[in-house]
Amino acid sequence: MVALPGAALPELITASTILPALVYGAVIVLCPAVRRRPGRREGAFGLGRLELPVAVCAPARTMLALFVPVTPREALVPVVVVAGLLLLGGLFFPGMLLSDRRSLDAEPGADTDWWRPRPGPADRKPDLPPALRPTFVPPGSP
């Protein structure tokens, strides 16, 4: 934030409009690439005859959406912020790929039962000797 003295909010708002457009552009590029793979399932979603026009117009629209916030001179700082975020992500991903590849293959939280309440300190039973442990006596029993 050293590059953003004082009026950082407009720069951060501009950066927050650039980043989603880049993500959307990446999805647009990957979708047609993945759809052309062999082994496409029967009955999968398809645009039919509109697939080619959408594949051409969507990147053009994304380029326009990126062009508008990036071209003014005031957009230099947001572009640097976004480039820094992309650089950090570009360094983090290969680091994860080399050091902990299993975590990239697993869905976060898939190995936990997030819906079950976790036992808290009040749920723990103290370790008492057998003679001092409370015993449950059902009501109505002698």
C-alpha positions in Angstrom: 0.0 0.0 0.0 3.0 2.3 -0.2 2.1 3.1 -3.8 -1.4 4.2 -2.6 -0.9 7.3 -0.3 -4.2 8.7 0.9 -6.8 7.9 -1.8 -6.5 4.2 -2.0 -10.2 3.4 -2.3 -10.7 4.4 -6.0 -7.6 2.4 -7.0 -8.8 -0.7 -5.1 -12.3 -0.4 -6.6 -10.7 -0.2 -10.1 -8.5 -3.2 -9.3 -11.6 -5.1 -8.1 -13.2 -4.5 -11.5 -10.2 -5.7 -13.4 -9.6 -9.0 -11.6 -13.1 -10.5 -12.1 -12.9 -9.6 -15.8 -9.6 -11.5 -16.0 -11.1 -14.5 -14.2 -14.1 -14.5 -16.5 -11.8 -14.2 -19.5 -9.9 -17.3 -18.3 -13.1 -19.2 -18.0 -14.2 -18.2 -21.5 -10.9 -19.4 -22.9 -11.0 -22.7 -21.0 -14.6 -23.6 -21.7 -14.3 -24.2 -25.5 -10.9 -25.9 -24.9 -12.5 -28.4 -22.5 -15.6 -28.9 -24.6 -13.5 -30.1 -27.6 -12.0 -33.0 -25.6 -12.9 -36.5 -26.7 -15.3 -38.4 -24.5 -17.9 -35.6 -24.2 -21.0 -37.0 -22.4 -24.2 -37.5 -24.2 -26.9 -35.1 -23.0 -24.4 -32.5 -21.7 -25.2 -28.8 -21.9 -24.7 -27.3 -25.3 -25.6 -24.1 -27.1 -26.2 -25.8 -30.4 -25.8 -23.5 -33.3 -25.2 -20.5 -31.0 -22.0 -22.0 -29.6 -19.7 -20.5 -32.2 -21.1 -16.9 -32.0 -21.0 -17.1 -28.2 -17.4 -18.4 -28.4 -16.5 -15.4 -30.6 -18.5 -12.6 -28.9 -17.7 -13.5 -25.2 -13.9 -12.9 -25.5 -14.6 -9.7 -27.5 -16.9 -8.4 -24.7 -14.4 -9.4 -22.1 -11.6 -7.5 -23.9 -13.8 -4.4 -24.0 -14.6 -4.9 -20.3 -10.9 -5.0 -19.6 -10.1 -2.1 -22.0 -12.3 0.4 -20.3 -10.9 0.3 -16.7 -7.3 -0.2 -17.9 -6.8 2.6 -20.4 -6.9 5.8 -18.3 -3.7 7.1 -16.8 -5.1 6.9 -13.4 -5.4 3.1 -13.8 -1.7 2.5 -13.6 -1.7 1.7 -9.8 -4.7 -0.7 -10.0 -3.0 -2.5 -12.9 0.2 -2.8 -10.8 -1.9 -4.1 -7.9 -3.6 -6.7 -10.1 -0.3 -7.7 -11.7 1.2 -8.1 -8.3 -1.7 -10.4 -7.2 -1.3 -12.4 -10.4 2.4 -12.7 -9.8 1.9 -13.9 -6.2 -0.6 -16.4 -7.4 1.7 -17.5 -10.1 4.4 -18.1 -7.6 2.1 -19.8 -5.0 0.6 -22.3 -7.4 3.8 -24.0 -8.5 5.0 -24.0 -4.9 1.9 -25.9 -3.9 2.2 -28.1 -7.0 5.8 -29.1 -5.9 5.4 -29.2 -2.2 1.8 -30.4 -1.5 0.2 -31.7 -4.6 -2.3 -33.8 -2.6 -3.9 -30.7 -1.3 -4.6 -29.5 -4.9 -6.3 -32.8 -5.8 -8.6 -32.8 -2.8 -11.7 -30.8 -2.3 -11.4 -28.5 0.7 -13.4 -30.0 3.6 -14.2 -33.2 1.9 -12.5 -35.3 4.6 -14.4 -33.6 7.4 -17.9 -33.8 8.6 -18.6 -30.1 8.8 -22.2 -30.6 9.7 -21.5 -32.5 12.9 -21.0 -30.4 16.0 -17.5 -30.6 17.3 -17.1 -31.5 21.0 -16.2 -28.5 23.1 -14.6 -28.2 26.5 -18.0 -28.7 28.2 -18.5 -32.0 26.4 -15.3 -33.5 27.7 -15.7 -35.9 30.5 -13.1 -35.7 33.3 -10.9 -38.7 33.9 -12.1 -39.9 37.3 -11.2 -43.1 39.1 -14.0 -45.7 38.6 -15.2 -45.4 42.2 -15.9 -41.7 41.7 -17.5 -41.8 38.2 -21.2 -41.0 38.2 -23.4 -43.8 37.1 -26.7 -43.4 35.3 -29.7 -44.9 37.1 -32.8 -44.9 34.9 -35.9 -43.5 36.5 -38.2 -46.0 38.1 -35.5 -48.6 38.7 -34.6 -49.8 42.2 
